[in-house]
Amino acid sequence: MGQTDAVLFDVDDGIATITINRPAQRNALSIEVGNRLLDLWERVDADPAIRVAILTSSDCGTFCAGMDLKEASRVQAESNMDILDLFRDPFHQRMRAVEKPIIAAMTGHFTAGGMVLAANCDLRIGLAGTLGGISEARVGRGAPWAVPMLWMLPQPFLMELMMSAELQPIERFRELGFINHVEATPAAVRDRARKLAKSIRDNAPLTVWAAKQSIGAAMDLGCKEGFEAAKRIHERVYHSQDAIEGPRAFAEKRAPRWSGT
């Protein structure tokens, strides 16, 4: 277990939990938080004991309010630099490359950088009555990171989010398939995320890995080329010891003992 004041990190029984811990700032993304998250995604990928990660934040009504605009203003005034120049991964692209599944447990509103984090997760649990959006147009910033969301949301809805900067009810995101589950309380959001994480953790690790890699490949390559890439990715699965262990465990009426090899 390791942590800083702004980001908490814990690993328990194969599940890593990363918590943005700035409730007084509505869990806004400071330079410290952004760079710490980059380090933790590296750690999640490097640790074979971690099978799945949950990203959440301290309860304050907001999962993540986006960039810390007060810090951005101070950086500009003091150094004449844009704050993104001080982030080692300003658009959180490393997060998209994490090989382990990431579940967002969003216990509040999510906008701007909060939407970045949500979009870069693989599964998303939200809180009833909250709002989400892409608010950059209101503060003169931009959202190039939103382009992959075109594979997650209908184009007209995404255009409305980006150009109007209006926040939308989480129930609307659920209707469109961007949110997997909506729960009534923050505790229920985290419970659902934990339950889902345990289900993923207990499945064959190579199959889970191949599922994430295949979907990512299809988003990049399109249907035909993505299918071919998925077949190549799954060769590792079909030739694994786990591919033998799964049917054997079923036949012997016992839980499988996955090796990840």
Residue pairs with C-beta under 8 A, 6 or more apart in sequence:
1 9
1 10
1 11
2 9
3 9
3 10
4 32
4 36
5 21
6 20
6 21
6 22
6 30
6 32
6 33
6 36
7 18
7 19
7 20
7 21
7 32
7 33
7 36
7 37
7 40
8 17
8 18
8 19
8 21
9 16
9 17
9 18
9 19
9 40
9 43
10 16
10 17
10 19
11 17
11 47
11 49
11 50
13 201
14 49
14 50
14 51
14 52
14 201
15 50
15 51
15 52
15 53
15 54
15 194
15 197
15 198
15 201
16 40
16 44
16 47
16 50
16 52
16 53
16 54
16 100
17 53
17 54
17 56
18 37
18 40
18 53
18 54
18 55
18 56
19 56
19 57
19 58
20 27
20 29
20 33
20 55
20 56
20 57
20 58
20 64
21 27
21 57
21 58
22 28
22 30
22 33
22 57
22 58
23 57
23 58
23 59
23 60
24 60
25 65
25 68
25 70
26 60
26 61
26 62
26 64
26 65
27 57
27 58
27 60
27 62
27 63
27 64
27 65
27 108
27 114
28 64
28 65
28 66
28 67
28 68
28 69
28 71
28 113
29 64
29 66
29 67
29 68
29 113
30 68
30 71
31 68
31 71
31 75
31 83
31 86
31 87
33 68
34 87
34 88
34 89
34 90
34 92
35 87
35 88
35 89
37 89
37 92
37 95
38 88
38 89
38 92
38 94
41 94
41 95
41 98
42 94
44 50
44 53
44 98
44 100
45 98
45 99
45 100
48 260
50 100
51 100
51 200
51 201
51 205
51 208
52 100
52 101
52 102
52 103
52 197
52 200
52 201
52 208
53 98
53 100
53 101
53 102
53 103
53 197
54 102
54 103
54 104
54 105
54 190
54 193
54 194
54 197
55 102
55 103
55 104
55 105
55 117
55 121
56 63
56 104
56 105
56 106
56 107
56 189
56 190
56 193
57 63
57 64
57 106
57 107
57 108
59 107
59 108
59 186
60 108
61 108
61 109
62 108
62 109
62 110
62 114
63 104
63 106
63 107
63 108
63 109
63 110
63 114
63 117
63 118
63 127
63 130
64 110
64 111
64 113
64 114
64 117
65 109
65 111
65 112
65 113
65 114
66 111
66 112
66 113
66 114
66 115
66 116
66 135
67 83
67 112
67 113
67 141
68 83
69 139
71 83
72 82
72 83
75 81
75 82
75 83
75 86
76 82
76 83
84 90
89 95
91 116
91 144
91 145
92 113
92 116
92 117
92 120
92 145
95 102
95 117
95 120
95 121
96 120
96 148
96 216
99 209
99 212
99 213
101 122
101 123
101 200
101 208
101 212
102 120
102 121
102 122
102 123
103 121
103 122
103 123
103 124
103 125
103 193
103 196
103 197
104 117
104 118
104 121
104 123
104 124
104 125
104 193
105 125
105 189
105 190
105 192
105 193
106 114
106 118
106 124
106 125
106 126
106 127
106 130
106 189
107 127
107 186
107 189
107 190
108 127
108 130
108 186
109 130
109 131
109 132
109 167
110 117
110 118
110 126
110 130
110 131
110 132
111 131
111 132
111 133
111 134
111 135
111 167
112 134
112 135
112 136
112 141
112 143
114 132
115 132
115 133
115 134
115 146
116 145
118 124
118 132
119 145
119 146
119 148
119 149
119 152
122 212
123 180
123 196
124 178
124 179
124 180
125 179
125 180
125 181
125 182
125 183
125 189
125 192
125 193
125 196
126 132
126 170
126 173
126 174
126 179
126 181
126 182
126 183
126 189
127 170
127 182
127 183
127 184
127 185
127 186
127 189
128 170
128 171
128 182
128 183
128 184
129 169
129 170
130 169
130 170
131 167
131 168
131 169
131 170
132 167
132 168
132 170
132 173
133 161
133 165
133 166
133 167
133 168
134 143
134 146
134 161
134 162
134 165
135 165
135 167
136 142
136 143
136 162
136 165
137 162
137 163
137 164
137 165
138 165
143 162
146 158
146 161
146 162
148 219
149 158
150 158
151 219
152 177
152 178
153 161
153 173
153 176
153 178
154 176
157 176
160 166
161 168
170 179
170 182
171 182
173 179
174 181
174 182
180 196
181 192
181 196
183 189
183 191
183 192
200 208
203 258
204 237
204 242
204 246
204 256
204 258
205 242
205 258
205 260
206 236
206 237
206 240
206 242
206 260
206 261
207 237
207 242
210 230
210 233
210 234
210 236
210 237
213 230
213 233
214 226
214 229
214 230
214 233
214 234
217 226
217 229
217 230
217 233
218 226
218 227
218 229
218 230
219 226
220 226
221 229
237 243
240 261
241 259
241 261
242 256
242 258
242 259
242 260
242 261
245 256
245 257
245 258
245 259
246 256
248 256
249 255
249 256
249 257
250 256
